[in-house]
Structures are given as structure tokens and as C-alpha cells.
Amino acid sequence: MVKFWDMENTNILTTTDAEGGLPASPCIRFNKEGILLAVSTSDNSIKILANADGIRLLRTVENRPFDASRVTPGPLGKPPAIAAFGPGNAPVGASLGDRGAPVAAMVGMNSESMADVKPKFADESGDKSRIWKLTEINEPSQCRSIRLPDNLTSMRVSRLIYTNSGLAILALSSNAVHKLWKWQKSDRNSTGKATTSVVPQLWQPPSGMLMTNDISDTNPEDAVPCFALSKNDSYVMSASGGKIALFNMMTFKTMTTFMPPPPDNNIIAIGMEDSSIQIYNVRVDEVKTKLKGHQKRITGLAFSNALNVLVSSGADSQLCVWSTDGWEKQASKVLQLPTGRGAAPLADTRVQFHLDQIHLLVVHETQIAIYEAPKLECLKQWVTREASGPITHATYSCDSQSIYVSFEDGSIGVLTASTLRFRCRINPVAYIPPNPSLRVYPLVIAAHPSEPNQFALGLTDGSVYVLEPSESEGKWGTSPPVENGAGPSMTSGVTASDQPQR
């Protein structure tokens, strides 16, 4: 039992049950803000008592990255006198001993009785900014969203991209048909760029022609669709498991039958089903070389102009770095999959370079990770909790400051890119109309090329949504407090309080 007294007289204010295990005269200490109380126990461990603000702080700490640079290799000689709070997968009140840490436990304290109990310090200002709370979007009124109009056959969206100008969105459906939505300039949209305030037009040329990929002799379930736009948005290279096609975006005509361009716009990298990568020269119409280093099909390609390298990823959960000068392999690394978490046999691994062309975003159904090219050092890793389902896609915002992540439960996470810390979660009820008979969730995310807080979603039912924060907020939540000494780290998913609402 822990008792709290009024410092001005002999009256007891309140008591709290510490669930036993305390010595006759335990050591106790408040934190600076007076919202956490550490109490020593008989078995040389520590219990942390918290009021409502303290519980919020603990949950924030639970989700902070693990600093791998500070870990002493090998087993520790004896446990530390005071334990860290540990991984973010245990709720407040669970024993840290159950999570591998030999000391400490946490119990909740009645928030009403603790509200008036605060130690007096010479400086009572306290840094309230440290008490951070995840932003939850649970209602349509909390954000701006529109569903793009569509009178064509609804099939799940396999790939999604904004045009480089930001004036249109292009989607590739699982039936190999492309759909193009264009925004028009108007009084409500003076720039003509993609926005949630104006509904765009599903555009087709006067001929009524559709841009359709070749899917002959392919199994749609096994195909890995891909496309890439030219810098001037005039052409799109696309494939849905069959031949690669070059389409004219104005007429929808097929220009020729042959992935993102490297510094030389005449060179195309094509990831193949047989795990090879073909380097194709468009100007001379020939395969320049074939790269082999993966064991399963290629699922992601990204060029770095700064490093003159191509990074490839495959269904084998492997990353490879290739020099664009001689096309030799410079490095390779297998993803660090979470212990006890098996991935699907052909789970996609996707890659995207940060604006600095050095840091690499790696997306797998179990995790988001940041690697540094060309050596492929894993700097940070964020592992999703199983309760939210697998990650379906993720992408950098246009300024590379945020990462948008979609989950199989329909929720969207917004992470701060530099720390991989969750700062906002958008629950599906905020943008998807309820339909008990149909399970719908996003398969792909595309970031607007010039509006860092706007993104588009392609869903399993074929619909495409554009989302923006509310005008009053202007952004997706606030970043958690930055910690000193942040180094290479592993973040253990969202905390118990951060799990998506069902």
C-alpha cells in the first residue's frame, strides 16, 4: 500500500494498492512532472505508479524506438537497478518480467485521487509537450475525403499514382485496365490540382479507347502489376503480368510493347517473374543486360541519381544494390523478419528512395524499415502489431517527412519519417461508408507530388479515395517528442492504446 499525504497538515489524501511486494520502507521517487512514481520492491525490482497523464506518457514511451547503438553485446552480468520501459506490446499494468526484462512492473493508479497530488518544486512549469497523444481520426468530419467517380467495371486497384503535375490520378485495376481522373481549373480550384474540395472527371479520349495491358497467358493472381510515368506525364509504361506496354496518355494509344527511369531516361529496369532484372535500352530497342541475384520474383525497383545505383527487392525478402555504371551487384541483405511472424510465401517487398536519394524506405507486410544505401545498413525498423493485420502498402509523402501506411484492417497510419514514430491513425469509418456485407481495405497508397498532406488510396472494391486533413488542423497530427541520442533503432509497433478500433 502506498499512501499520499497533504504536505500542509497531517491528513492523508489517498492510498493506492501496489499489489504487494513492497518492503517496510521502500524507496520512492516522483518524476519531475509528478505524474509517475517509482517504488522499489522486496525482490529488487521497481513498480511504476501513474495517474492519467502518466499512463499516456508511458504509452508514448512504449512506442519509442529502441536504440541499438546503446546495447551491450552478449548477456548482461546482472540486471540493471532500474529497467527501461521495454517493448511497446504490453499494456500498462503488465509485468515487464513477462516481456523479457527481469525487473519492474507497472500498475495504473486511480486518476481522480491522483489529480490533486503533485509534489511542489521550485520550477512548477514542467514540460507539458512531453505528454503527447496519438491523433485519432474516427469520424468523416475529422478529415476531408472524396471518392472518385467511376462508371467502369469495378475491380480491385493494383497500382495508383499521381501525375507529376499533380493534376490527375492514374489507377491500374486487377483486370489490367487503367483509369485516369483529371481535375479542372475552376473558381473553387484555381490551380486545377488534385483536391478533395472538387470532384474530378473520369477521363477518356473521344474515341472511348481504354488503356489495357496484355494479360494473355498470365494468371492475374500471380501477376505483379507495375507502371511508371514519364516526367512530362505524356506516357505511361505499364504491365500486368504480360507484355510491357508504352501508352500515350492523351490518346490512350499503345505506342509499343516493352520501370522507373534511371538518370538516363532511355534505360528501363524491368523486374521479371523469374527473379531476374532486365536492363532495357529504349533508344536501340534491346536488352542491355540481365541481372541475377534474387531467388523469387522481383517486386520493387528504385533508382538513386545521387549514388548511381539501382535497388531491387523481391518476394524472397531480399534487397540488392546494383551499380548503374557496370551493373555489378554491390550489396545484398535479407530483411529482418519479426521473431515468430511468418510472412506469406510471395509477400511483396517494395522500395522507395527518400528525397535525399540515400535513405531507402522498405515496405513489407510485417514492417516498415529505413535503410541507408549503398551498404544497406538498417537504420530504423517499425514492426506492425498483428491485431491491425498486415501492411498492404506504404509511401513517402512528397517532402519525405511523413510515411503513409495502409493496413488490411482498413486503417491508415501516418508516421514521422525520421523516427518511424506513429503520430496519426485514420480509422476506416472516417472515409469508407459502412457496409457490413463487404470487407473493403486499401491495397495501394499514392502521395500527391506537391501537397505533403494529401494522399490517395486504391481499395479492394475498385474505389479510389483522396484524403486530406481538416482545414482547421492542416496536417495529420503532431510528431511525438524527439529523444536525445536517437541512433539505429527498432520500433515495436503501435502501443496497446494505439490499436485500431473495430
Secondary structure, DSSP 4 states (H G I P E B T S, - for coil): -EEEE-TTSS-EEEEE---S---SS--EEE-TTSSEEEEE-TTS-EEEEE-HHHHHHHHHHHTSPEEGGGPPSS--SS--SS-----TTS-TTSBGGGGT-SS-EEEE--HHHHTT-----S-----GGGS---EEE-SGGGEEEEEPP--S----EEEEEE-TTSSEEEEEETTSBEEEEE----SS-TT----SSS--EEE--TT----B---TT--TTT---EEEE-TTSSEEEEESSS--EEEETTT--EEE------SSTTEEEEE-TTSEEEEEETTTTEEEEEEE--SS-EEEEEEETTTTEEEEEETTSEEEEEETTT--EEEEEE--PPTT-PPPTT---EEEE-TTSSEEEEEETTEEEEEETTTTEEEEEEEPPGGG--EEEEEE-TTSSEEEEEETTS-EEEEETTTTEEEEEE-GGGTS---TT----EEEEEE-SS-TT-EEEEETTS-EEEEEE-TTT-SS--PPPPPTT--SEEE--S-GGGSPP-
